[in-house]
Amino acid sequence: MYWGKIIGTLAGLAMRNPWAAAAGFILGHQFDRGFADRYRLFEKQGADISRVSEDFVQALFQTMGHLTKIDGRVSEDEIRSARMVMHRLSLNPAQVRRAIGWFDAGKRPGFPLVQKMRELRRVSARSAADRLTFVRLLLEVVLAKDRLKKEERALIWKICTELGIGRVELAQLEAMIRAQKGFKRSPAGDADAVRVRQAYDALGVSSDATNDEVKKAYRRLMNKNHPDKISGSNPGADVIAEAERRTREVRSAYEMLKARRSIR
């Protein structure tokens, strides 16, 4: 992590003062160190993200709907990102329908945002890690757009204030998510996206499929293609080789999607 050092040093050089540049480098280094620690924390949390309470999920999607509607229009990118959050939380079809209803409720005028945040902090997001996860998931949706408007930033800061999250932590979260977006738009990110699409194709499901649908597709294909399942019909060597190849393909595709979507 080095963006903090670069930005801090450039800011110091802009003042035409070598001491300011050195101070900027040191401050940037501190930012990067905190950024890296936070990133590792989020990576560790990834395996546990599906364990959040229903109160947490309700508050998340209500707030998400309110935040995405604040500029007057919910974009297709924001809707797509909200769907991805549903997948990452391992919501089943009934829970997805409830989440959509909560999202729509949050878009309505008069949504009591401050009250909801205080209730969330008191009831279901007592730990700092839970509150950071809450804000991170919100940011992943609103940062699906290229630019945040002033009213959106003001609302995000109000949420952070109620949840006890400071400006440095918020800046680290935003920097991390924007770095991830930058990766996705890079050649390496394009290649990664191709591998993910190929994994969905290998399982015969779309990226909009629920986690349960992904698991069912995996089990069905493993049951159909595993060499042990066809051995009773005395297949030829070429048929067995193809079954083994297909089994490896299906297993590899599922392991990739299982990690990306935090499937348990």
Summary of the structure (lengths in Angstrom):
residues: 264
radius of gyration: 22.3
end to end distance: 30.1
largest distance: 80.4
contacts: 781
relative contact order: 0.10
helix: 80%
strand: 0%
